[in-house]
């Protein structure tokens, strides 16, 4: 387990990429479960559990669907399992890192001084988008700027669709 944690941490620190993930369906399933769980924990802090569950399910379907479609367009469908594992494993780690500032924000309430935890959340979001860009540029074999555009586009689309579920 420590080896997997170190692998996803190295991806989040831009030392490794999706190509360094072992091709393993059990690992992908474990990462999908971890991603769903961490995402659900974060979302449930600010939304009813049913809404949070729908939002994380939508996010996972959107992530897998767009990833498969784009990898197919780039003629790299064989990279799907490794890339989705890298995205969900690193996403689960980012979700766990987001829990403390989210709890802090929720406990403070709307009247509290939320500047510092909000700044932490903003930094985590930027880092998460950068990690996604790093993974996608390797998976699609594109320049950094293209990976960044894909990551930003996905993030915007995901947030927009999740907002409709509220």
C-alpha positions, 0 to 999 in steps of 0.5 A: 500500500505504501508503494501505491501511495508513493507512486500517486504522490510522485505523480502529484509531484510531477515526478512520474506519469501515467506510463508508470502505473501498472496495468491492472484492473484490480488497481483501477477498481481500487482507485475508482473506489478511492476517488469516489469515496474521497470525492463523496466525503468532500462533496457531502460536507457542502451538499446533501448526500444524494446530491453529492452521490449524483455529482461524484457519479456524474464526475466519474462517468464524465472523466472516463467517457471523455478520457476514452473518447479523447484517447481514441481520437489520438489513437491511444485507446490502450492507454485508457486503463493506466491513465484512468488509474493515474487520474483517479488515484491522484484525484483520491489523494487530492480529495483527501488533502481537500478534506481538512480545509473543507471541514474548516470552512464548513465549521466556520460557517458563512460568517466565519473568517474563511480566507485562509482555508479558502486560499488553501482550497484554491491552491489545491484546485490549481494543483489538481488541475496541474496534475491532471494536465501533467497526466493528460499530456503524457497520455495524449502525447501532447505539449504541456499547454494542450494538456492544460487546456484539456484539464481546464476544459474538463474541470469547467465542464464537470463543475458546470454539470455538477452545478446543475444537479444542485 
